[in-house]
Amino acid sequence: MLKPAFARGVLGATVLALVIGVAPLAPAPAFARAAPESFADLAERISPSVVNITTSTTVATPAQPGPSFPEGSPFGDMFRDFGIPNGPNGPSRPQRSNALGSGYVISEDGYIVTNNHVIEGADQIEIEFFSGDRLEAKLIGTDPKTDVALLKVTSDKPLPFVKFGNSDTMRVGDWVMAMGNPLGQGFSVSAGIVSARNRELSGTYDDYIQTDAAINRGNSGGPLFNMDGDVIGMNTAILSPNGGSIGIGFSMASNVVSKVVGQLKEYGETRRGWLGVKIQDVTPDMAEALGIAMAEGALVSEVPEGPARDAGIQAGDIIISFDNGEVKSTRDLVRRVADAPVGEAVRVTVLRDGKKETIVVTLGRRELAEGEAVPAAVQRPQDSEKDLLGLTVTPLTAELGTELGLPSDATGLVIKDIDDTSAAYEKGLRAGDLITEAGQEPVANIDDLEARIGDAKDAGRKSVLLLIRRAGEPRFVALPVE
């Protein structure tokens, strides 16, 4: 079972090899690095840049069982007299839930990188440094697609930090060292080797380094170092049948993380290029049918409205080069397009009727195109539900509509759950209500609602106006967006 990369344990790294009665091994390349006698010097040098992260979240606890009383009952008044305003079955007071993770400082002025899943949903984030000092952190931005989050602390002195290395130079068999907060035990170091490269797990932009360095629950967001002390990965997931390390851990490659961090630092969000084609890999059967020698490239299956259509790319084209970089698969193309600046004019080389043709395309922005035309090979499914404004919402389906007694032509988002401590609850919204408009525009999916919330924030407004329908009756409600 694949689990979020949460931690790191200590692993002895001394290796003894005996070769008896076999042919001599080929000489090692001049740049090969022997196993270090000790990792202690490296650990001592970079430990001050690694941090423990504690997050706090407000959660509602279920009401305790007990007798219930009708409205106006004197027994209900008795409970209120004793400070229990809603009686024994009323909503209980919210409680705090804590979670642990790891991270690392990337600048002396306090920028810290971790996994998005470490801080997701948190309303308080505390950073503990190797020295024992603690500081509150604020969230700068997140990218759920790569599970990256950028935090910022304010310190009265420069902080020790580490820099990103080039993950593309790492080879299978290279030594690596992981640091973090496994199982909440505090700062811990483990060592191992790169077990594999370019692993895909589930995301569009996945590029994981697999390692046998011990990673356990609590190590999420911690760094994976090369022997120069540069970050070449961020520990994110483990493969485990029992939740503990079995020597199969995954770290998101630093060349992916650093690009995301750069955008989060500059914009507070990601801004990925968008080509606007539906694509699929070229199989050997397709290559044979198309009369091409190699089963490589990205086959365009459809060209909806967008930059590619405007530039003249056609269904049936095989994209073999993007911005002067070779494209061997759909994965290559998706990552190259995402890394390209929005609005940039790039050269795209295609095979059309057996001949090469170069087309100049001005890229759009993927985030604005989400939910419209996105490459089918990597399209992120629409969220089935999401927590926004204190509400858990989900798109209205025919089954939900029947269950709620809504007309067949109804559209919108159904409130599945609601935070009892939220402004939405205080204003009377309840599970089963239907959101049909936000910001006086129709909403049919979660992206629509997120866009309207974003519009309200961009306009400097403190709230967004929702149109709610309950039992067919409309009602406007303004909810805070901060």
C-alpha positions, 0 to 999 in steps of 0.5 A: 500500500502506498502511504504518504511519506511521513518519516525517516528512521536510522539505518546503518550504512556500512557495506561489506562486499566479498567477491570470491572465485569470480571474474574481476569487476570492471574498473569503477568510473573515475567519478564514482564515490566510495561509501563514506567512513561516516556520515557524521560530518555531513549530518552535523553540517546540514542538521540546523537547516532541517525542521520539525513541523507541528500543525494544529487544526480545529475539529468537531467532536461528536455529541455525547449520548444522553437524554434529549428534551423537547424545546421549552422543556424545564430540563433543557433550561436546567442544562443551560443554567449549568452552562450547557447551552444546547443540552446534552445532545447539542453540538460539542465544543471544537477541539484541537488536533495536532499532526507532525511532519518535517521540512527544510529551510531554503533561505536565511530569511526564513522560507521553508519547504514541506509537503502540502499534505503536512500542512493541508487544512491547518490553521496553525503551523509551528516550526521547531528548529534543530536548536530547539527554538520555535517560530510560528509560520505562515503559508505562502502557497501550495501545489497539491499536484506535486504535494509541495508547500512553501512556508515563511517564518520571521526570525531576528537572525539569519537562519541556516539553510540548504540549497537545491541540487540537480536531481538529474545528476543522481544515479542509481546506486548513489549514496543519499541521506535523509533527515526528518522527524520520524514518528514524532521522535525528533531529529533523526538521520538515515542513509541509503542509496538511490534505488531507482529514478523517474518513478511515477506514482499517481500525479501528473508531474510525478518524478520520484527518486526511490531510495532505501534510506529509512522513511517513516510516518512523520518524515513527510516534507523532509529533505533527501541529501546528496553527499555534498549536502544539497537537497536532491529530493523531498520525502513524500511517500512510502510503499508499505504493507504495515505503515512502516519503512520496508526500504521503499521510499519516494522523494519528489525530485528537487528539479520539480520541487525547486521550480514549484517553489520558485513560482510559489515564492514569486506568485503565491501559486503555480503558473504552468504552461498550457498547450491545449491538446489531448494526447496519447503515447505512441505504441509499437502497433501505432508506429507500424501503422503510421509507418514510423521507425520508433514508438516515440512522441506524443500522438495528438488525438484531439485539438479543442479550442486553445493555443494548439488549434490557433497555431495549426496543430492537428489531430493525428500529428505526432509531437516529437519536439517541444521548445527544442527538447526531445519528446519521447512520451506524453509524460515528457510533453506534459512536463516540458509544457508545464515548465514553459512560461505562460505566454511564451512562443515556443517551437513545436515539431510534429510528424505529419504524413511522415514529414517533420513540420515546425509550428510556433505556439503561444502557450496559455495558462493551465490553471485557467484552462483546468476543467476545459481542454487538458491532455487526456493522458494526464487530465486531473479528474474533477474533485468529487468533493472539497472543503471550502468556506467551512463547507464540504461540497460536491457536484450535483449528480442525478442520484443526489438530485433524486435523493434530495428531491430536486428537479431533473434540470437542477445544477450546482454544488450540494453541501455534504457536510458543514463545520459547526464552528464556521460562519456558514453554520452560524448563518444557517447553512446545512447539509443538503443545501444546494449552491447554485450561484456564487458571485452572481454567476452560476456554479456547476462544479468545484472549480467554478466555486473556487474561481468565484472565491478567487475573484472576490479576493482579487477584487478586495472583497471580504465575502462572496455572495452565494445563492442557496436553495433549500426545498426549492426556496432560494436564499442569498448568503454572504460568506467570508472568504478570508 
